[in-house]
Amino acid sequence: MAADSYSERSLFGGAISSTFSHRFQDVSNIRQVPDHQEVFVDPARDESLIFELLDYKHEVGDEGSAIWFLQDLATEQEAEGGMVIEQSGVIEAPGLCYRNLPAVVTTAVGQMAISKGRQGREAQNIVKVYLANLRLKEVGTDVLITAYDPVVINPLSESARAAGAGFVVPATQAGCMPMAEVFKLAVSSFKVNDWSLFGSAV
């Protein structure tokens, strides 16, 4: 099978860009996506990559902010059996600077049982979730980059129709870039091309 190909992709009308695999399709071509999100999915593997712009959370400290957002996401999705597998310390991103203040980046990886859409708990999939929080303090924004990497797909899940039920075939065996690498590349290549996207903060 051909190696996974990737290139820089335009986000939020070109104001932001990030590099990731061509196999991820823009969900907004299929259904409505909220304005503060860009959602990409590979239906054949039920993997997804989400870019989200949120108001800056002043009450959350930089140390462990990715863990905070990961736990918030688990609560929001009514996930079960969530556990944190790893987390990074605070990293500065000199390439992501506004008024000479670099963004602060933290990452976390967790595993949880999540249902798709409105499906109930009986249809939960076991999913590894990679989350990066890029803190653009000068423009009052928390950027989240979240990658969902299914480990086991429940036969009752709607995902089973396209991706098949049971343990997911490892990405390398399927000729794809592993989700951990997709995530790292998307985070490390993330850049703001037009800071006016953040409105009055600029």
C-alpha positions in Angstrom: 0.0 0.0 0.0 1.2 3.5 -0.8 2.8 5.5 2.1 0.6 8.1 3.7 1.0 11.5 2.0 0.5 14.8 3.8 0.7 18.5 3.1 0.0 21.9 4.7 -3.8 22.4 5.1 -5.6 25.6 5.4 -7.8 26.2 8.5 -10.3 28.9 9.5 -10.3 30.4 6.0 -6.5 30.4 5.7 -5.9 32.3 8.9 -4.3 29.2 10.4 -2.5 26.3 8.8 -1.2 22.9 9.9 0.3 19.9 8.2 -1.4 16.5 8.3 -2.3 13.5 6.1 -4.5 13.7 3.0 -6.6 10.8 4.2 -8.3 13.1 6.7 -11.4 14.6 5.0 -13.0 17.9 6.0 -16.2 17.1 7.9 -17.7 20.5 7.0 -18.2 19.2 3.5 -20.6 16.6 4.9 -22.2 18.3 7.9 -22.3 21.6 9.8 -19.3 22.2 12.1 -19.3 25.0 14.7 -17.4 28.2 13.6 -14.8 27.7 16.3 -13.9 24.2 15.1 -12.2 22.5 12.2 -12.9 18.8 12.1 -11.2 16.2 9.9 -11.9 12.5 9.8 -10.6 9.3 8.2 -13.8 7.2 8.1 -12.0 4.0 7.0 -10.1 4.0 10.3 -12.6 6.1 12.4 -9.7 8.5 13.3 -10.3 12.2 13.7 -8.3 15.4 14.1 -10.0 18.5 15.6 -8.7 22.0 15.9 -10.7 24.2 18.3 -10.4 27.9 19.3 -11.7 28.6 22.8 -11.7 31.7 25.1 -8.6 31.7 27.2 -9.2 30.0 30.6 -7.5 32.2 33.1 -8.4 29.9 36.0 -6.4 27.0 34.5 -2.6 27.1 35.1 -0.1 26.4 32.3 1.3 23.3 34.1 -1.1 20.5 33.3 -3.5 22.6 31.2 -3.7 19.8 28.6 -4.7 17.4 31.4 -7.4 19.8 32.5 -8.8 20.0 29.0 -8.6 16.3 28.5 -10.6 15.7 31.7 -13.1 18.4 30.6 -13.5 16.6 27.3 -14.0 13.2 29.0 -16.8 14.8 31.2 -18.4 16.5 28.2 -18.5 13.2 26.2 -19.6 11.2 29.2 -16.6 9.0 28.8 -15.9 6.1 31.1 -12.8 4.5 32.5 -10.7 7.5 31.5 -7.0 7.4 32.4 -4.1 9.6 31.6 -1.2 7.7 29.9 1.3 10.5 29.6 1.7 14.3 29.8 4.3 16.8 28.8 5.8 19.6 30.8 5.3 23.2 29.6 7.0 23.8 26.2 7.4 27.3 24.6 6.7 27.5 20.9 9.0 30.3 19.6 7.5 29.8 16.1 4.1 30.8 17.4 4.7 34.3 18.7 2.5 37.3 19.0 4.2 40.6 20.1 7.3 38.6 20.9 5.4 36.4 23.4 5.7 32.8 22.5 2.7 30.5 22.9 2.9 27.9 25.8 2.2 24.3 24.8 1.3 21.3 26.9 0.2 17.9 25.7 -1.6 14.9 27.3 -2.6 11.4 26.1 -5.5 9.5 27.6 -7.6 6.5 27.0 -11.3 6.3 27.5 -14.6 4.6 26.5 -16.6 7.0 24.3 -19.9 6.6 22.4 -20.3 8.2 18.9 -22.8 11.0 18.7 -26.0 10.2 20.5 -25.3 6.5 20.8 -25.6 5.0 24.4 -23.0 3.5 26.6 -23.7 0.0 25.2 -22.0 1.2 22.0 -18.8 2.7 23.5 -15.5 2.4 21.7 -12.1 2.3 23.5 -10.3 5.4 22.1 -6.8 6.8 22.7 -7.1 10.6 22.8 -4.1 12.9 22.1 -4.6 16.5 23.2 -2.4 19.6 22.8 -3.2 23.0 24.4 -1.6 25.9 22.7 -2.1 29.0 24.9 -2.1 32.2 22.9 -2.4 34.5 26.0 -1.9 37.8 24.1 -5.0 37.2 22.0 -7.0 35.6 24.8 -7.3 32.2 23.1 -6.7 28.5 24.1 -6.2 26.4 21.0 -6.9 22.7 21.3 -5.7 20.1 18.9 -7.3 16.8 19.6 -6.6 13.5 17.8 -8.9 10.4 18.4 -7.3 7.0 17.7 -9.7 4.1 18.2 -8.2 1.0 19.9 -11.3 -1.2 19.9 -14.5 -0.5 18.0 -17.7 -1.8 19.5 -19.9 -3.9 17.1 -22.9 -1.7 18.1 -21.1 1.5 17.3 -22.0 3.3 14.1 -18.3 3.4 13.4 -18.3 -0.4 12.9 -20.1 0.0 9.5 -17.1 1.8 7.9 -14.2 0.8 10.0 -15.2 -2.7 11.2 -15.7 -4.0 14.7 -13.0 -5.3 17.1 -9.4 -4.4 17.6 -8.3 -1.8 15.0 -5.5 -2.8 12.6 -2.3 -0.9 13.5 -1.8 2.1 11.3 1.6 1.0 10.1 0.1 -2.4 9.0 -2.5 -0.5 7.1 0.1 1.7 5.3 -0.9 4.8 7.3 1.0 7.2 9.5 0.3 6.3 13.2 -2.0 8.8 14.9 0.7 9.7 17.4 2.8 10.9 14.5 -0.2 12.6 12.8 -0.8 14.5 16.0 2.9 15.5 16.6 3.1 16.8 13.0 -0.2 18.7 13.3 0.9 20.4 16.5 4.5 21.2 15.5 3.5 22.6 12.1 0.6 24.7 13.5 0.9 28.3 12.6 -1.1 31.5 12.6 -1.0 33.3 9.2 -3.5 36.1 10.2 -3.7 37.2 13.8 -6.8 39.4 13.0 -8.8 36.1 13.2 -8.7 36.7 17.0 -10.6 40.0 16.6 -10.3 42.9 19.1 -7.3 41.2 20.9 -5.1 42.2 18.0 
